[in-house]
Amino acid sequence: MIVRPPREEDDEQIYEMSRLAFGGPREPRSGDLWSNQPGWHGLIAELDDRVVGTVKVRDYQQYFGGAAVPMGGVANVAVAPAARGHGVANALVGAILPEMRDRGQCVSALYPSVPPLYRGRGWEQTGNYERVALRPEHFTFLPKPAERLVMRRATKDDLPALHDCYRRFAQTVDGMLDRDTDAFQRERLLDLDIVDVAPGPDGTVRGYLTGQRPEGEKLTIHDLVADDLDTVLGLFTNLARWSGIIEEISLRIDDPAWWQLIVPQPVLYDVRNHPWMLRVVDLPAAVAARGWPIAAHLADMAVDIEVADEHASWQAGRHRIVVDGGKVVCVPGGQGTVRLHARALGPWFAGSADTAMLRRAGLLEGDATAARVLDLLTGAPRLPRMADSF
């Protein structure tokens, strides 16, 4: 078996394998072919001159601590039916790790279809992509905004201001993508049925809604983003006006502010969750790229760790996580006082698990007092969220 980068002439075989794995029409559209898609790199496995496996990595940046960290979004891991069970996926996932490191993608996220495959290579469940189904009448229980919110359909000229509105929110929620890389084509947003903005002063956007109106009695809302309480109340008032027209609004839970603190949650409700996993690919680079807001309020300190990572040998061994003058760095050396499995690094880095949780899961050993410094840095445990699936 040969593992190599894909070529344009592989497009049809790659599409057919993806179709068998994930579904889709028999005939691809132009945009479905890998060579026509921007913002990615990948590998294929070839056996007897046939493509038998694929992995694609999208070029993303993911917010942690308010900073956009270079992230490789692993997707399209597919194996031909006849080649399954022979280690093809393991070979591809293992081979893509050094590729990501060489490209500066110091962390990697994915939505797992087979969690044991990715846990075996150092990824671990870290965050949520959630949707809740509510009746539009539910939003009539909310208070009205102080003044009626003026909204209109977005145009191409609004896209930069709309994106600025998104980023103001996204950088405050760990796990959100910044949507600034070539993997995102902002103009495609206008293909949606609903792209409504609430204009602010001087050409800004203070809030917006995006979504689709499929056939049937349902409305699917993607982004509901607002700068302030009055704007979010106005957006929900807009959704309440669908009462009598549809029976259900599928609402993506992006912003914990409106979900936890504003929307009157029913006694019982159904949330569909698509959990995602995270892996640290290059620990020193990831620590340097992340934001550490608490560090400005901490005295200078250090914690010595030892990382066990057989699939990313460049970061295995002893490191010191150092807080110095409000900054946090990871340098080689130290005594290895706290020992972490590769799978522990993603949840620690994202703040989704504290060191007590990691210890109970068998992913951390060593001095508990020293380990608490790691919790202090991330504010763990907290729930990272992502608003984009791939």
C-alpha positions in Angstrom: 0.0 0.0 0.0 1.2 3.5 -0.9 0.2 6.6 1.0 0.6 9.8 -1.1 -0.9 13.2 -1.7 -3.9 13.1 -4.1 -3.7 14.2 -7.7 -6.4 15.8 -9.9 -6.8 12.5 -11.8 -7.8 10.8 -8.5 -10.9 13.0 -8.2 -13.5 10.5 -9.5 -12.2 7.6 -7.4 -12.1 9.7 -4.3 -15.6 10.9 -4.9 -16.9 7.4 -5.4 -15.3 6.2 -2.2 -16.7 9.1 -0.2 -20.1 8.5 -1.7 -20.0 4.9 -0.6 -18.9 5.9 2.9 -21.1 9.0 3.5 -23.8 8.9 0.9 -24.5 11.3 -1.9 -25.6 11.4 -5.6 -23.9 9.1 -8.0 -22.8 11.9 -10.3 -20.6 14.6 -8.5 -21.1 18.3 -8.9 -18.1 20.3 -9.8 -17.7 21.6 -6.2 -17.7 18.0 -4.9 -14.4 17.1 -6.5 -11.4 17.6 -4.2 -9.3 19.4 -6.8 -12.0 22.1 -7.0 -12.1 22.8 -3.3 -10.0 25.5 -1.6 -8.3 25.4 1.8 -7.2 21.8 2.4 -4.5 19.2 2.2 -4.8 15.5 2.4 -3.5 12.0 1.6 -4.8 8.9 -0.2 -3.9 5.2 0.2 -3.4 3.4 -3.1 -3.3 -0.4 -3.7 -2.9 -2.0 -7.1 -3.3 1.4 -8.8 -6.7 1.9 -7.1 -7.5 4.5 -4.4 -8.6 2.5 -1.3 -8.5 5.2 1.4 -8.6 9.0 1.9 -8.1 11.6 4.5 -8.6 15.4 4.1 -7.5 18.1 6.5 -9.2 21.5 6.3 -7.2 24.6 7.1 -8.9 26.3 10.0 -8.2 28.5 13.0 -9.9 27.7 16.3 -10.4 30.1 19.2 -9.0 29.2 22.6 -8.5 31.9 25.3 -9.5 34.5 22.7 -6.7 33.7 20.3 -7.1 31.9 16.9 -5.0 28.7 17.0 -4.1 27.1 13.7 -6.1 23.9 13.5 -6.3 21.0 11.1 -9.9 19.8 10.6 -9.7 16.1 9.8 -12.5 15.0 7.5 -13.4 12.5 4.7 -11.6 9.6 6.4 -13.0 6.8 4.1 -11.9 3.3 3.1 -13.1 1.3 0.2 -15.4 -1.5 1.4 -13.1 -4.3 0.2 -10.1 -2.8 1.9 -11.7 -2.3 5.4 -10.2 -4.1 8.3 -6.6 -4.0 6.9 -5.3 -0.9 8.7 -5.8 1.6 5.9 -7.5 4.2 8.1 -4.9 3.8 10.8 -2.1 4.3 8.3 -3.7 7.5 6.9 -4.5 9.0 10.2 -1.0 8.3 11.4 0.6 9.7 8.3 -1.4 13.0 8.4 0.0 13.9 11.9 3.4 15.0 10.7 1.8 16.7 7.7 -0.2 18.9 10.0 2.8 19.6 12.2 4.9 20.6 9.2 2.1 23.0 8.0 1.9 24.7 11.4 -1.5 23.1 12.4 -0.6 22.7 16.1 -4.0 21.3 17.1 -6.5 19.1 15.2 -10.2 18.6 15.6 -12.6 16.1 14.0 -16.1 14.7 14.3 -15.6 11.0 14.9 -17.6 8.2 13.2 -15.4 5.6 14.8 -14.1 7.1 18.1 -11.7 4.2 19.0 -9.8 4.8 15.8 -9.0 8.4 16.8 -8.6 7.7 20.4 -5.9 5.2 19.4 -4.1 8.1 17.7 -4.3 10.7 20.5 -7.6 12.5 19.8 -10.1 12.8 22.7 -13.7 14.0 23.0 -13.6 17.7 23.9 -16.6 19.8 22.8 -20.1 19.9 21.5 -22.0 20.8 18.3 -25.6 21.0 19.6 -29.1 21.7 18.2 -32.3 22.1 20.1 -35.8 21.7 18.6 -38.4 24.3 19.9 -41.8 25.5 18.7 -41.8 29.1 17.5 -44.5 29.9 20.1 -41.8 29.3 22.7 -40.1 32.5 21.9 -43.2 34.6 22.7 -42.4 34.1 26.4 -39.4 36.3 26.0 -39.6 40.0 26.9 -39.7 42.4 24.0 -36.7 44.5 23.2 -36.7 48.1 24.3 -37.3 49.1 20.7 -38.3 47.2 17.6 -35.3 45.7 15.8 -34.9 46.7 12.2 -33.7 43.9 10.0 -33.1 43.3 6.3 -31.7 40.8 3.9 -28.0 40.9 3.7 -26.1 41.8 0.6 -22.6 41.1 -0.5 -21.5 44.5 0.8 -22.7 43.4 4.3 -20.5 40.3 4.5 -17.4 42.0 6.0 -19.5 43.6 8.8 -21.4 40.4 9.3 -18.2 38.5 9.7 -16.9 41.1 12.2 -20.1 40.6 14.2 -19.5 36.8 14.2 -15.8 37.2 15.3 -16.7 39.5 18.2 -18.8 36.7 19.6 -16.7 33.7 18.5 -13.5 34.8 20.1 -15.3 34.7 23.5 -16.3 31.0 23.2 -13.6 28.4 23.2 -13.7 26.0 20.3 -15.4 28.3 17.8 -13.7 28.7 14.4 -12.6 32.1 13.2 -13.9 31.5 9.6 -11.0 33.5 8.2 -9.2 30.8 6.2 -9.5 29.8 2.6 -11.6 26.8 3.6 -14.5 29.3 4.1 -16.1 31.1 1.1 -18.1 33.9 2.7 -20.1 34.7 -0.4 -21.7 31.3 -0.3 -23.5 32.5 2.8 -25.8 34.4 0.5 -27.1 31.1 -1.0 -29.0 30.4 2.2 -32.7 31.1 2.4 -32.3 33.4 5.4 -29.4 35.8 5.9 -30.9 38.7 7.8 -28.9 41.4 9.5 -29.6 44.0 12.1 -27.7 47.1 11.0 -25.7 49.0 13.5 -24.1 52.5 13.3 -21.5 53.4 10.6 -22.1 50.3 8.5 -21.7 47.8 11.3 -23.8 44.7 12.0 -25.1 44.3 15.6 -26.6 40.9 15.0 -27.8 38.5 12.3 -29.7 35.3 11.6 -28.8 32.6 9.0 -30.9 29.6 8.1 -32.7 27.4 5.7 -36.4 26.7 5.1 -36.7 23.1 3.9 -39.9 21.5 2.8 -42.3 20.6 5.6 -43.1 22.3 8.9 -39.5 23.1 10.0 -37.1 26.0 10.0 -33.4 25.4 10.5 -31.4 28.2 12.0 -27.6 28.1 11.8 -26.2 31.3 13.3 -28.0 33.5 15.7 -25.5 36.1 16.8 -26.0 39.4 18.6 -23.8 42.0 20.3 -26.3 42.7 23.2 -29.5 41.8 25.0 -31.8 44.1 23.0 -30.5 42.7 19.7 -30.8 39.0 20.7 -34.4 39.7 22.0 -35.2 41.2 18.6 -33.8 38.2 16.8 -35.9 35.9 18.9 -39.0 38.1 18.3 -38.4 37.6 14.6 -38.4 33.8 15.1 -41.6 34.0 17.1 -43.3 35.4 14.1 -43.1 32.0 12.4 -45.8 30.9 14.8 -48.7 29.4 12.8 -46.5 28.9 9.8 -44.2 26.1 11.0 -44.2 23.7 13.9 -40.5 23.5 14.8 -37.4 25.6 14.8 -34.1 23.7 14.8 -31.8 26.1 16.6 -28.0 25.6 16.7 -26.7 26.4 20.2 -23.8 28.6 19.4 -23.9 31.2 22.2 -24.2 29.9 25.8 -25.3 33.5 26.8 -28.7 33.3 25.1 -29.2 29.6 25.7 -28.4 29.5 29.4 -29.3 33.1 30.5 -32.0 34.4 28.2 -34.1 31.6 26.5 -36.7 30.2 28.9 -35.8 26.5 28.6 -38.7 24.1 28.8 -38.9 21.5 31.6 -38.2 18.8 29.0 -36.5 19.3 25.6 -34.5 17.3 23.1 -30.9 18.4 22.2 -29.1 16.6 19.4 -25.4 16.7 19.9 -22.6 15.9 17.5 -19.5 15.7 19.8 -16.1 16.6 18.4 -12.6 15.5 19.4 -9.4 17.4 19.7 -5.7 16.5 19.6 -2.6 18.6 20.3 -0.2 18.0 17.4 2.6 20.3 18.5 2.5 21.1 22.2 5.0 24.0 22.4 3.5 25.7 19.3 -0.1 25.2 20.6 0.8 26.7 24.0 2.4 29.7 22.2 -0.6 30.2 19.9 -3.3 30.0 22.6 -4.6 32.9 24.7 -4.1 32.6 28.4 -6.2 35.4 30.0 -5.7 34.3 33.6 -1.9 34.4 33.2 -1.9 38.2 33.6 -3.3 37.7 37.2 -0.9 34.9 38.2 2.5 34.9 39.9 5.3 33.5 37.9 5.2 29.7 38.2 5.9 26.4 36.4 4.7 22.9 36.3 6.8 20.0 35.0 5.0 17.5 32.8 5.9 14.3 30.9 3.9 13.5 27.7 3.5 9.9 26.5 2.8 10.2 22.8 3.9 7.3 20.6 2.3 8.8 17.4 3.8 12.3 17.7 7.3 11.5 19.0 8.4 15.1 18.5 6.4 16.2 21.5 6.8 13.1 23.7 9.0 13.5 26.8 9.5 16.1 29.4 8.3 19.8 29.2 7.9 22.7 31.5 4.7 24.8 31.3 6.0 28.2 32.4 4.0 31.3 33.5 6.3 34.3 33.3 5.3 37.9 33.2 1.7 37.1 32.2 2.7 34.9 29.3 2.7 31.1 29.1 5.2 29.0 27.2 6.1 25.4 26.9 9.9 24.6 27.0 11.8 21.3 27.1 13.1 19.8 30.3 11.8 19.6 33.9 11.2 16.6 36.2 8.1 15.1 34.7 6.1 15.7 37.9 2.7 15.3 36.1 2.5 12.6 33.5 -0.1 13.0 30.7 -1.2 10.6 27.9 -1.5 12.1 24.5 -5.3 11.9 24.7 -5.2 14.1 27.8 -3.6 17.0 26.0 -6.7 18.0 23.9 -9.2 18.2 26.8 -6.6 20.0 29.0 -5.7 22.5 26.3 -9.4 23.2 25.5 -10.3 23.3 29.2 -13.1 20.7 28.8 -11.6 18.4 31.5 -9.8 19.2 34.7 -6.9 17.1 35.9 -9.1 15.2 38.4 -11.3 14.1 35.5 -8.2 13.1 33.5 -6.8 11.2 36.4 -10.1 9.2 36.8 -10.0 8.4 33.1 -6.5 7.0 33.4 -5.0 9.7 31.3 -3.0 11.6 34.0 -0.7 10.5 36.9 1.6 12.3 39.3 1.5 15.1 41.8 -2.1 16.4 42.2 -1.0 19.8 43.6 1.2 20.5 40.7 -1.5 19.3 38.3 -3.9 22.0 39.7 -1.8 24.6 38.1 -2.8 23.2 34.7 -6.5 23.6 35.7 -5.9 27.2 36.8 -4.5 28.1 33.4 -7.5 26.9 31.4 -10.3 27.5 33.9 -11.4 23.8 33.5 -13.9 22.3 33.4 -15.9 24.2 30.8 -17.7 23.3 27.6 -16.1 24.2 24.3 -18.5 24.6 21.4 -18.2 24.6 17.6 -20.7 26.0 15.1 -19.2 24.4 12.0 -19.3 20.7 11.0 -16.9 19.2 8.5 
